[in-house]
Amino acid sequence: MAEFERENQKLTRKLSNAELIIEVQKNVASLLGISMETEEKGKKGKKG
């Protein structure tokens, strides 16, 4: 059980880091005037 808790904590940290990176990317894109699609818009555009 302790192994699962450690793995959960590790994955939670990685997710938090990934979310932070995404926010930074959004901010940089905004500063550069680049429009970033949301995931939902990207999925709709790729169908067909």
Backbone hydrogen bonds, N-H to C=O, Kabsch-Sander energy under -0.5 kcal/mol:
donor,donor_aa,acceptor,acceptor_aa,energy
5,E,1,M,-1.9
6,R,2,A,-2.3
7,E,3,E,-2.3
8,N,4,F,-2.6
9,Q,5,E,-2.4
10,K,6,R,-2.5
11,L,7,E,-2.7
12,T,8,N,-2.4
13,R,9,Q,-2.2
14,K,10,K,-2.2
15,L,11,L,-2.5
16,S,12,T,-2.3
17,N,13,R,-2.4
18,A,14,K,-2.4
19,E,15,L,-2.6
20,L,16,S,-2.0
21,I,17,N,-2.4
22,I,18,A,-2.3
23,E,19,E,-2.1
24,V,20,L,-2.3
25,Q,21,I,-2.6
26,K,22,I,-2.4
27,N,23,E,-2.3
28,V,24,V,-2.7
29,A,25,Q,-2.7
30,S,26,K,-2.4
31,L,27,N,-2.3
32,L,28,V,-2.1
33,G,29,A,-0.7
33,G,30,S,-0.8
34,I,29,A,-3.2
36,M,34,I,-0.5
42,G,38,T,-2.3
43,K,39,E,-2.1
44,K,40,E,-2.2
45,G,41,K,-2.1
46,K,42,G,-1.0
46,K,43,K,-0.5
47,K,43,K,-0.6
47,K,44,K,-0.7
